[in-house]
Amino acid sequence: MRLCGAINARLRETSVLLARTVVLCGSRSMVAHSMTSVTKTRTTKRGRRERQRLSMKPKTPMRAQKDCKTCGESKPLAAFYKKKRGMFGVRASCKVCCSLWYIENKDRVSEYFRKAREANPAKFAEKCRTWQLSNPHLVRALANRHRAAKLRAQPRWANEEKIAEFYELATQKQQQLGKSYHVDHIVPLQSKIVCGLHNEFNLQILGRRDNAKKGNRSWPEMP
């Protein structure tokens, strides 16, 4: 009996040791598996970041100031007109220098745009239409300003019937000839030098191009 009890006790100890060994081996394998997955995850993330870094295009360094090509002064980027293909996304000359150049070469610029409009009328018409659709508030502001200038410039003695005849005649010519005609003020209503009146003696009918070319920059006996 004692021998059977000793054998049974030995067997129980052996089974406990085997169970502990199995559990321990299982935990070790689980730990090893988890460590391998963590390593793979870290490696995958590191490789993804490296690929993203290599695929990213180098960005243009941001600068707060830029040297003007014309005057040579260092000015902030806000002082330059935007240009997609220019360095740092702006023009080479600052706004002040560009404005001075346009003033000095006004006739040259006007002639250039006139030839461009004649060569591509559909392109400029579409561009003008797009601008009007994109800026309805500016269109309304310009129309209201012109209407207000007419009201301020119309004297009491002006004959409204004769004024209406000019607009009616312009409409008839446009329908007959198929071209656009405008009622123009001989002496412009708004100008830096002179302001004319809105009456029957200061009106004439001009084609659209002639009226745009005249603008408010010329009138009879101008200084």
C-alpha positions in Angstrom: 0.0 0.0 0.0 2.8 2.4 0.8 4.4 1.6 -2.5 1.2 2.4 -4.4 0.8 5.7 -2.5 4.3 6.7 -3.3 3.8 5.8 -7.0 0.6 7.8 -7.1 2.2 10.8 -5.4 5.1 10.6 -7.9 2.7 10.5 -10.8 0.8 13.5 -9.5 4.1 15.5 -9.2 5.1 14.5 -12.7 1.8 15.5 -14.2 2.0 18.9 -12.4 5.5 19.5 -13.7 4.4 18.5 -17.2 1.4 20.9 -17.0 3.6 23.8 -15.8 6.1 23.0 -18.6 3.3 23.1 -21.2 1.9 26.3 -19.8 5.3 27.9 -19.7 6.1 26.8 -23.2 2.8 28.1 -24.4 3.4 31.5 -22.8 6.8 31.7 -24.2 5.5 30.9 -27.7 2.8 33.5 -27.3 5.3 36.1 -26.1 7.6 35.3 -29.0 4.7 35.5 -31.5 3.6 38.9 -30.1 7.1 40.2 -30.2 7.4 39.1 -33.8 4.1 40.8 -34.8 5.2 44.0 -33.0 8.5 44.0 -34.8 6.7 43.4 -38.2 4.3 46.3 -37.4 7.1 48.7 -36.6 9.0 47.7 -39.7 5.9 48.1 -41.8 5.2 51.6 -40.4 8.8 52.6 -40.8 8.8 51.5 -44.4 5.5 53.2 -45.2 6.8 56.5 -43.7 10.0 56.1 -45.7 8.1 55.6 -48.9 5.9 58.6 -48.2 8.9 60.7 -47.5 10.6 59.7 -50.7 7.4 60.2 -52.8 6.8 63.7 -51.5 8.0 66.4 -53.8 10.4 69.0 -52.3 8.4 72.1 -51.4 9.6 75.6 -52.3 11.1 77.2 -49.2 8.9 79.9 -47.8 10.3 83.4 -47.8 9.0 86.5 -46.1 10.7 88.9 -48.5 11.9 89.1 -52.1 14.1 91.5 -54.1 12.4 93.5 -56.8 14.0 93.2 -60.2 13.3 96.8 -61.2 14.0 98.9 -58.1 16.2 96.4 -56.3 14.5 96.9 -52.9 13.7 93.9 -50.6 9.9 93.8 -50.1 7.4 91.3 -48.6 5.8 88.9 -51.0 2.5 90.7 -50.5 4.0 93.7 -52.4 4.2 91.6 -55.6 1.5 90.5 -58.0 0.9 86.7 -58.0 2.2 84.6 -60.9 2.0 80.8 -60.9 5.2 80.3 -62.9 7.2 83.0 -61.1 9.7 82.4 -58.4 7.9 82.0 -55.0 4.6 82.4 -56.9 5.0 86.1 -57.6 6.3 88.4 -60.3 9.8 89.6 -60.6 8.9 93.3 -60.1 6.8 94.8 -57.3 3.4 96.3 -57.6 4.7 99.9 -57.5 7.2 99.3 -60.4 4.5 97.4 -62.4 2.1 100.3 -62.0 4.7 102.9 -63.0 5.6 100.8 -66.1 1.9 100.6 -67.1 1.5 104.3 -66.8 4.7 105.1 -68.8 3.7 102.5 -71.5 -0.1 103.0 -71.6 -0.3 103.3 -75.4 1.8 100.3 -75.8 -0.3 98.2 -73.5 -3.6 99.4 -75.1 -2.3 98.5 -78.5 -1.2 95.1 -77.4 -4.6 94.2 -75.9 -6.4 95.7 -78.9 -4.5 93.4 -81.2 -5.1 90.5 -78.9 -8.8 91.1 -78.7 -9.0 91.4 -82.5 -7.1 88.1 -82.9 -9.1 86.2 -80.3 -12.5 87.9 -79.9 -14.2 84.7 -78.6 -11.6 84.1 -76.0 -11.8 87.7 -74.6 -15.6 87.6 -74.7 -15.6 84.4 -72.7 -13.1 85.8 -70.3 -15.2 88.9 -69.8 -18.3 86.8 -69.3 -16.6 84.6 -66.8 -15.4 87.6 -64.8 -18.9 89.1 -64.8 -20.4 85.8 -63.5 -17.7 85.5 -60.9 -18.0 89.2 -59.7 -21.7 90.1 -59.8 -21.3 92.6 -57.0 -18.6 94.6 -58.9 -20.8 94.6 -62.0 -23.7 96.0 -60.0 -21.5 98.5 -58.3 -20.2 99.8 -61.7 -23.7 100.0 -63.2 -25.0 101.9 -60.1 -22.1 104.3 -60.1 -22.6 105.1 -63.8 -26.4 105.5 -63.2 -25.7 107.9 -60.3 -23.2 109.9 -62.3 -25.9 110.3 -65.0 -28.4 111.6 -62.5 -26.0 114.0 -61.0 -24.9 115.2 -64.4 -28.3 115.7 -65.9 -29.4 119.4 -65.7 -33.1 120.4 -65.3 -33.3 121.9 -68.7 -32.2 118.6 -70.5 -34.7 117.3 -73.0 -35.4 113.6 -72.0 -37.2 112.9 -75.2 -34.3 113.9 -77.4 -32.0 111.9 -75.1 -34.2 108.8 -75.6 -34.0 109.3 -79.4 -30.2 108.7 -79.3 -30.7 105.4 -77.5 -33.5 104.4 -79.9 -31.4 105.2 -82.9 -28.5 103.2 -81.5 -30.8 100.2 -81.1 -32.1 100.5 -84.6 -28.5 100.7 -86.1 -27.6 97.6 -84.1 -30.5 95.7 -85.4 -30.0 96.8 -89.0 -26.2 96.4 -89.3 -25.8 93.5 -86.8 -23.1 95.4 -84.9 -23.0 96.8 -81.3 -23.5 100.6 -81.0 -23.2 102.7 -77.8 -24.5 106.1 -76.9 -21.4 107.9 -75.9 -20.9 111.2 -73.9 -18.7 113.5 -76.0 -17.3 115.0 -72.9 -17.1 112.1 -70.4 -19.2 112.2 -67.3 -16.3 111.1 -65.0 -12.7 112.1 -65.6 -9.8 113.3 -63.6 -9.7 116.6 -65.5 -13.3 117.3 -66.5 -16.9 116.1 -66.0 -19.5 116.5 -68.8 -23.3 116.8 -68.6 -25.9 114.2 -69.5 -28.0 116.1 -72.1 -28.8 115.9 -75.8 -25.9 118.2 -76.8 -23.3 115.9 -75.2 -24.4 112.6 -76.8 -23.2 110.8 -79.9 -23.5 107.3 -81.3 -20.3 105.2 -81.6 -19.4 101.6 -82.3 -18.5 99.4 -79.4 -14.8 99.3 -80.2 -14.6 103.1 -80.9 -16.3 103.8 -77.6 -14.0 101.5 -75.7 -11.0 103.1 -77.4 -12.1 106.6 -76.6 -13.0 105.8 -73.0 -12.9 108.9 -70.7 -9.4 109.9 -71.9 -10.3 112.1 -74.8 -12.8 114.8 -75.8 -12.8 117.8 -78.1 -10.5 120.7 -77.2 -9.0 118.6 -74.4 -5.8 120.1 -72.9 
